[in-house]
Amino acid sequence: MANSVFTLIIKGEIPCDKVYEDKDNIAFMTIQPMQPGHVLVVPKKEIDHLWDLPEAEYISLMMAVKKVANRMRDVLGAKRIGVKVIGDEVHHAHVHLIPFNNAAEFNAAPKDASPEELKAMAAKLAF
C-alpha cells in the first residue's frame, strides 16, 4: 500500500506548515481550512481508522489534540475549538481542530488558503 499524504508529510517528502510535533504526533495547518487557524493533528503511525489506533497511541494523540487546542484557544481568542473526525478524505487517522465562535463558522465549507496565510498562522500557533 502506498504511503498516505500525511505519511509523506511526516517523512518530510511533502512540506507542511507545522505547529507542533512530538515523538508520536504532528500538527500542521490544513490547506483547506474551514476557518483561519484550522489545524490537523495526525499520529505518525499510519493507520486508516482513528478507532484502530492502539490504546497508547490513541491516548498520545488525544493528549496532543488537547495541547494544540489549548494553544489555539490562547492565541486565537476563539470562543471554542471544535473537533471533527471525518476520516474519508485521507486514509490516515487524524483530528481536525477548528476555531469558531458560532455553529455557522464550525460548519462552514472548507476554503483554499494561500501559502502565505498558512505560514503566518503556523508561526502564530507554533510551540
N, C-alpha and C positions, 0 to 999 in steps of 0.2 A: 504494500500500500504506500502511496506517495505521502510525503510529509504535508501536513496542513500548512496553510499560510501562516498560522501562528507559530508553528514549529520553525518555519523559515525565519520568522522574526526573532524567535528565541535564539536561534543559531547565528544570528547576525547576517543572514543572507539577504534579508529584506530590511530596510531601515524602518524605524518607528520613532515616535516622539514619546520616549519613556518618562514615566512619572515615578515609578517605584520598582524595585527588584529585590528579591531575597533568594535564598538557595532553591526554593521550590516554586516561586511565582514571579510573574512580571505584570506590571500595569502600564498601559500606554493609551494615548489618545486614539479614538476611533476616527477613521477618515470620513465617516458619515454620521456625525453627531445628531442626536435628537435635540440637544441643547448645547450651547457652548460649555465646555468642561466635561462632556460625556467621555468616560474612561472605561476601558475593558480591563478586567483583572483575569489573568489566564494562568492556570497551572503549567509548569514547564513539562510535566508529564503529559504526553499526547494521549488523550482518551476521549472518545466521542461524547459520552453522556456524563454530565456532572454527577449524577447519582451513582455512577460506576466507579468513581474515584475511591481508592482505598481510604479507610477512615482517617488515617494520619494525614494524607494529602488533602482530603476534604476539609479537615479542621484547619490545616495550614492555609488553604485557600481562603476560607471564611475569615480567618484572623487578618489576612492581607486585605480582604474586602473591607473589613471594619477599619483598619488603619488608613486605607486610602479614602474611604468615605468620610471619616472624621477630618482628614486633611482638606478634602474638598469643601466640607461644610465650613471649616475655619477660614479658608482662603476666599471662597466664592460668596459666602454670605447667603446662600440659598436657604429657603425655609426647610427644604427636605432634600435628601439624597436618596433617590429611588433606586430600586434593584429590579433588574429584569434578567431572567434566564430564558433565552429563546431557543437557541441550540440548533436551528436548521440552516443558518447561513454559512457557518463554518463548523465542520465536524471535529471540533476540538473544544472540550468543556471551557466555558468562560462565563463571566458575570459582567453585565452592563451596570455601571453606576452613572445615574443621570441626575444632575442638579435641577431642581424645579421649585416653583412657587405655587403652582396650581395644577389641577388634573390635565388641563389642555396642554400645558408645557410638557408634562410627563408622557402624554400620549401623542405628541407631535410626530410628524413624519420625519425620517432622517433627511438631512441636507448635506450636500458636499461642503467641506470646509477647505479653505486654501492651506497650502503648506505653511504659510506664514502665520495664519491663525492658530494652527495646531502647535507649531513650535513655540509661539508666545504663551499659549495656555499651558503647555507642558512645563515651560520654565516657571510659571507661577505656581504650579502644583507640585513640582519636583521636591523630593525629600532631600 
